[in-house]
Amino acid sequence: MRGLWQLAWNELKLNLRDPMMVFWSMAFPTLWLAFNALIFKQPIPGSGYEGLNYASFLLPGTIGLVILSASFVGIPITLTTYREMAVLRRFRVTPVKTSTLVLGFAISQLAFAAAGILVLFAIVKIVFNVQVLGSWLLFAGVTFLGMITFLAIGSAVGSIARSVRAANIMIWTVFTPMLMLSEIFLPISILPAWLQPIAKALPLTPINTLLRDIVYGVQLKDLWRLGVLAGWALVGGIVAVAFFRWE
Amino acid sequence: MNVIVECEHVVKRYGEVVAVNDVSLSIKEGEVFGLVGPNGAGKTTLIEMIEGLRAPDSGSIRALGLDPVREADELHEKIGVQLQTTSIQPNIKVGEAIKLFASLYRHPLDRPEGLLQTLSLEDKADSRFRKLSGGQKQRVAIALALVNDPTVLFFDEMSTGLDPQARRNMWELVKAIRAQGKTIFLTTHYMEEAEELCDRVGVIDYGKIIALDTPKKLVSSLGAESKVFFETGDKDITAAEFGGLPAVGRAEKVEGGFVLYTQDNNATLQELVRFADKRGFRLGDIRTEIPNLDDVFLALTGREMRE
């Protein structure tokens, strides 16, 4: 575990020095929420979400967006870029362990995503008076589990993909359906019936659904899905370390 | 003297190509060993097998008594490596990189940041790696190789692509590191670099070690003659008159003067001055050309080192 915190701290600083990373993880989600909230103002009538303002409805999905862009996209791009540039090769001639390296990168992305979410929160709370009727602690807990799950899946992609190009293709193959189907924009209830089970099987969906239920203070259901998420996280982590390639 | 690296009948193939072909050698504690050969001779493949980056197809390698592949972590604690091209995170600052890499070892230097001074990088501590010049990047690579106070250092083509001044600086560094009693294994395709730095040199070509000795012995084993050039304005002198000078094998008239082929250029020079005095002609612009490792390579392979 030697060097773990140094690795994580360094990568966090490097992320903050990358304007693209900062834009997509910190600025874009907030802008996206603000844009939608200003245009639509009200939740879709009849969706059952009229109780709170539209910004509050958008918050869970936007957090899902940060989880995708900061914890899911960041790590495979970092891993494959460092592999192509032979940065990993330089680490290979040190005694650092594969697991320490991957974990260090993952922790930095976690901190980065957490920072992105805090920025989002602070702004939308002040500007749009976003409300969370349920438990804040539970809200933070589900968010955290979501970040861990996607970090693990992202690390697995980073280990399996042979190049940055391949990583990009894999990322967007995973990203796009979740963008459409995982309740970021639209509640699952308005999807056609045949699409609903597919949407529910995507790992981002239960995170967004649970977060939205917490926002609206409704009774949480299907908590077993949290176990599925933990399973995704475990499998992702194991694949990431087992298939890790230095070059 | 302890043996630090031991290679026995090491073979590495890439498809049809035999990159390293039955190489055996041993490196002793405290020496600077140079692996010399043209590009593509197998230098990098061999050094990277010793560093544990590649596994040999057959033969055995021990470095500090360890198996470089199976005991890589243990070996990496104790060695310092400068890869042929070192790339670290492009936006990392030099000071951060040294601190980060030092943190990966069990026993780093007490003050790794002191390396900035050793390598004349003090004013670059806050510069990003990608903004550095080639020579500065290479010095960072050496600094990273030193953060764990290693027993053995591996330098792969450390001065390739550097300007002459930066290359000189690298040489001074190697000498300073050697003076600390560390063992150094380096590869180069510059013969003068090997002659300047190495206690022993292994000449490698097409994956085979074709000669291995001190630079001096390699050169003298050639039995090659030194050349002494001199100019003289005296038209009466003939080449035959120099045949009697000590160690001179033969003499030739060339444009503006003569060239003497000798086994001992010092003796020849002394006698030449005396002879000119006695014979009463003026000597001008004396130059000597001593055979070097380039000639060794040429003699062994029939090819020039540099294409």
Interface residues (C-beta under 8 A of the other chain):
Chain A: R2 G3 W5 Q6 L7 N10 E11 K13 L14 R17 D18 Y82 M85 A86 V87 R89 R90 F91 R92 V93 T94 P95 V96 K97
Chain B: E51 G52 L53 D73 E74 H76 E77 I79 V81 L83 T85 T86 S87 I88 Q89 P90 N91 I92 E96 K99 L100 F101 S103 L104 Y105 R106 L144 N148
